[in-house]
Amino acid sequence: MLSWNFKKIANRKIRHRRIRGKIHGTAEKPRLFVFRSHKHIYAQLIDDDKGVVVASASDLGLSLKGKIKSAEAVGKTIAEKAQSIDKKEVIFDRGGYKYHGRIKAVAEGARSGGLKF
């Protein structure tokens, strides 16, 4: 019998595959992919046409208290990096996670940093 945690991860991967079938990042409009682990959160801008990561940010170097605050800072950081390479619009890929908590904080931080999606 499968453990509860394994089922939760497997269901997230199924949701992510379903989402990825519908969205595709391009050079003009890269995909903003968000991954969260138990301790950290990561964001990447991906050009799916070429299969390359254009920019990335994480909370590994940040010394903020609270996961939500650090997630919002990651969103602002990825927005600054996107602005520096002249990307103003992105496609948000929540990675199969529900849109609340840290995922929502990354999205709000990116929007406050100037990204549109």
C-alpha positions as CSV (number, residue, x, y, z in Angstrom):
1,M,0.0,0.0,0.0
2,L,1.3,3.5,-0.9
3,S,2.0,6.0,1.8
4,W,0.1,9.2,1.9
5,N,3.1,11.4,1.1
6,F,3.9,9.3,-2.0
7,K,0.3,9.7,-3.3
8,K,0.4,13.4,-2.7
9,I,3.6,13.8,-4.8
10,A,2.3,11.5,-7.5
11,N,-0.9,13.5,-7.7
12,R,1.1,16.7,-8.0
13,K,3.1,15.3,-10.9
14,I,-0.1,14.3,-12.7
15,R,-1.5,17.8,-12.2
16,H,1.8,19.2,-13.5
17,R,1.8,17.1,-16.6
18,R,-1.8,18.2,-17.3
19,I,-0.8,21.9,-16.9
20,R,2.4,21.5,-19.0
21,G,0.3,20.1,-21.9
22,K,-1.5,23.4,-22.1
23,I,1.2,26.0,-21.6
24,H,4.4,26.6,-23.5
25,G,7.1,29.3,-23.0
26,T,8.7,31.1,-25.9
27,A,11.5,33.5,-26.3
28,E,9.2,36.5,-26.2
29,K,7.0,35.1,-23.3
30,P,9.0,32.6,-21.2
31,R,7.5,30.2,-18.7
32,L,7.8,31.2,-15.1
33,F,8.2,27.8,-13.3
34,V,8.0,27.6,-9.5
35,F,9.2,24.7,-7.5
36,R,8.9,24.5,-3.7
37,S,10.5,22.1,-1.3
38,H,9.9,21.8,2.4
39,K,12.5,24.5,3.2
40,H,13.1,26.5,0.0
41,I,11.5,27.9,-3.1
42,Y,12.9,28.3,-6.6
43,A,11.7,30.1,-9.7
44,Q,13.0,29.8,-13.2
45,L,12.2,31.6,-16.5
46,I,12.3,28.9,-19.2
47,D,12.3,29.2,-23.0
48,D,10.6,25.9,-24.1
49,D,11.4,26.4,-27.8
50,K,15.2,26.2,-27.2
51,G,14.9,24.2,-23.9
52,V,17.0,26.7,-21.9
53,V,16.7,28.4,-18.6
54,V,16.8,32.1,-19.2
55,A,17.0,33.3,-15.5
56,S,16.6,31.7,-12.1
57,A,16.1,32.8,-8.5
58,S,15.9,31.1,-5.1
59,D,15.7,31.9,-1.4
60,L,19.0,30.0,-0.6
61,G,21.0,33.2,-0.2
62,L,18.2,35.2,1.5
63,S,18.1,35.7,5.3
64,L,14.4,36.6,5.7
65,K,12.3,35.1,8.4
66,G,9.2,33.3,7.2
67,K,8.6,31.2,4.1
68,I,6.0,33.6,2.7
69,K,8.2,36.6,2.9
70,S,11.1,34.8,1.3
71,A,8.8,33.5,-1.5
72,E,7.7,37.0,-2.2
73,A,11.3,38.1,-2.4
74,V,12.1,35.4,-4.9
75,G,9.2,36.7,-7.0
76,K,10.6,40.2,-6.9
77,T,14.1,38.9,-7.7
78,I,13.0,36.9,-10.7
79,A,11.0,40.0,-11.9
80,E,14.2,42.1,-11.7
81,K,16.2,39.5,-13.6
82,A,13.4,39.3,-16.3
83,Q,13.4,43.1,-16.6
84,S,17.2,43.1,-17.1
85,I,16.8,40.8,-20.1
86,D,13.8,42.8,-21.5
87,K,11.1,40.3,-20.6
88,K,7.9,41.9,-19.4
89,E,5.4,39.1,-20.0
90,V,5.6,35.5,-18.8
91,I,3.4,32.5,-18.6
92,F,3.0,31.3,-15.0
93,D,3.5,27.6,-14.3
94,R,2.6,26.7,-10.7
95,G,4.1,23.3,-11.1
96,G,1.1,21.3,-10.1
97,Y,0.9,23.1,-6.7
98,K,-2.3,24.7,-5.5
99,Y,-2.4,28.5,-6.0
100,H,-2.1,29.6,-2.4
101,G,0.6,30.2,0.2
102,R,4.2,30.4,-1.1
103,I,3.2,29.9,-4.8
104,K,0.8,32.8,-4.6
105,A,3.4,34.9,-2.8
106,V,5.9,34.3,-5.7
107,A,3.3,35.3,-8.2
108,E,2.4,38.5,-6.2
109,G,6.1,39.3,-5.8
110,A,6.6,38.9,-9.5
111,R,3.6,41.1,-10.3
112,S,4.8,43.8,-7.9
113,G,8.2,43.6,-9.6
114,G,6.7,44.5,-13.0
115,L,5.9,41.1,-14.7
116,K,2.6,40.6,-16.4
117,F,0.9,37.2,-16.6
